[in-house]
Amino acid sequence: MQFIETRGNDGQKPAEVPFSQAILSPSASFGGLYVPKELPKLDEAFIQKHKNSSYKALALDFLENFNIDIDKAVLQSALDRYDAFDDADHPVELSQIENSVFVSELYHGPTRAFKDMALQPFGYILSSLAKQRGENYIIMAATSGDTGPATLETFKNQDNVKVVCLYPEGGTSDVQRLQMVTEDAKNLKVVGIHGNFDDAQSALKGLLASNTFKEELAKKDTHLSAANSVNFGRIIFQIIYHIYSYIQLMQDDTITYGDEIYLVVPSGNFGNALGAYYAKKAGLPVKKILITSNVNNILTDLINKGEYDLTSRSLQKTASPAMDILKSSNVERILHDMFGPKRTKELMDDLAQKDRYSLTPEELARLQEDFGAVYSDDAEGFEVIKTYAQKGYIMDPHTATCVKALQLRDDAKTPAVIYSTAEWTKFSPNVLKAVSGETVSGDKEALEKISKSYNLPINEKIASLFDMEIAQKTIVDKEDIQDEIINFL
Ligand SMILES: *Cc1c(COP(=O)(O)O)cnc(C)c1O
């Protein structure tokens, strides 16, 4: 299976690359992304064959059908990362919260957020490739929350890959910060910055563009890669759990093969939703993918009006920070799949030059064949958390945005799977505020209060963070980041 470029080819880069190349150097011509030339078929025979499979068996068969240039043994070891999840055979758990409404809990991995589903196996594959080739890679990330911990966790003590993670000191929750600064491994560097998330991100951009930094990387014989969801190595693992949701509903006789279901995806960079789209396109019987957002609702406008418009927007801070995103990278892969490389480049050029683009009415109609969208503000989300807490189910603020989308179904009998992207423990102060109106000074107090009120255990990995040694103590001004990182290299 070869990978092609969303914005067409510039004559400099190869027009097609194998999977390994697409994940080691994820930047394609004209700043585009890599996408698979075709998808493996998810037909009835495939689904029936896996009706009683473990997650890993399903995943391995799917990956083998994808025909990527990764050895089977490496794929198997990558999938063995799921052994560290709560249930090794079934790393994703499905809970029912209403008639015909199910929650697929994607957060049962080491950092208690859904990023682990893809980053865990992806990290293993990237490091194996680097080692096989005898090459060194560095991954740089600016994070406000979930990507940082999951990226550090997957590459911890892995050969031939170093990770630098920048976070705004004071701009993350206690749990998120502790997850990063307690990571103790020689190949990881976590740097707090005096400033906010935008400062961290612009510091990173500045660094990546700087010649001193590039020369330093060349001197150290180190290549730059990326672990965000522009990397198809993450997306490939995000197709699998959508297939698994369908199979889980077949297992409990909610559906029989061929029945269509809704998938409801709380979205930011659109990686999760893209995985759902590829599953649908490959043949999984999905009626529609419903995209949910917070007040940073640029995706709602795109899907309902065909307008992607940054000109009148500034980023709002919300209770669901992993969805506080205005430039949603993976939308580009949908545009490419529906409208081709020429049109995608045109739309992306518009976005770069005018901060906006518009779809034609025909294009919008095409988009709406597969997607619906709705957003919730924090007050609506808190109301949802409270309502379900009273019924005995605690959900986090990202997951809570999904409930409003249930109204978009043509028929309330059609089963819907909501994706839960974080455990409540990652956002406990806001969950506490939602259920009781109380405000507390830190995560520890919120965790204990919720745990007591609802008789819920606090996951041990989260609880133990508060007693662990701080291994990563660097906190610097923006100007000093470059020196700090070159020293680390
Ligand atoms: C990353 C993240 C999202 C958004 O997922 P995308 O694939 O970027 O759309 C939603 N919720 C949580 C908790 C996340 O960490």
Ligand as a Chemical Component Dictionary entry (heavy atoms), coordinates in Angstrom:
data_LIG
# 
_chem_comp.id                   LIG 
_chem_comp.type                 NON-POLYMER 
_chem_comp.pdbx_formal_charge   0 
_chem_comp.three_letter_code    LIG 
# 
loop_
_chem_comp_atom.comp_id 
_chem_comp_atom.atom_id 
_chem_comp_atom.alt_atom_id 
_chem_comp_atom.type_symbol 
_chem_comp_atom.charge 
_chem_comp_atom.model_Cartn_x 
_chem_comp_atom.model_Cartn_y 
_chem_comp_atom.model_Cartn_z 
_chem_comp_atom.pdbx_ordinal 
LIG C1 C1 C 0 -7.333  14.820 21.612 1  
LIG C2 C2 C 0 -8.638  14.818 22.325 2  
LIG C3 C3 C 0 -9.858  15.082 21.652 3  
LIG C4 C4 C 0 -9.914  15.464 20.194 4  
LIG O1 O1 O 0 -9.581  14.412 19.345 5  
LIG P1 P1 P 0 -9.194  14.667 17.804 6  
LIG O2 O2 O 0 -8.841  13.348 17.278 7  
LIG O3 O3 O 0 -8.021  15.622 17.841 8  
LIG O4 O4 O 0 -10.381 15.275 17.146 9  
LIG C5 C5 C 0 -11.036 15.004 22.371 10 
LIG N1 N1 N 0 -11.027 14.718 23.692 11 
LIG C6 C6 C 0 -9.888  14.472 24.377 12 
LIG C7 C7 C 0 -9.950  14.208 25.834 13 
LIG C8 C8 C 0 -8.656  14.496 23.717 14 
LIG O5 O5 O 0 -7.520  14.270 24.404 15 
# 
loop_
_chem_comp_bond.comp_id 
_chem_comp_bond.atom_id_1 
_chem_comp_bond.atom_id_2 
_chem_comp_bond.value_order 
_chem_comp_bond.pdbx_ordinal 
LIG C1 C2 SING 1  
LIG C2 C3 SING 2  
LIG C2 C8 DOUB 3  
LIG C3 C4 SING 4  
LIG C3 C5 DOUB 5  
LIG C4 O1 SING 6  
LIG O1 P1 SING 7  
LIG P1 O2 DOUB 8  
LIG P1 O3 SING 9  
LIG P1 O4 SING 10 
LIG C5 N1 SING 11 
LIG N1 C6 DOUB 12 
LIG C6 C7 SING 13 
LIG C6 C8 SING 14 
LIG C8 O5 SING 15 
# 
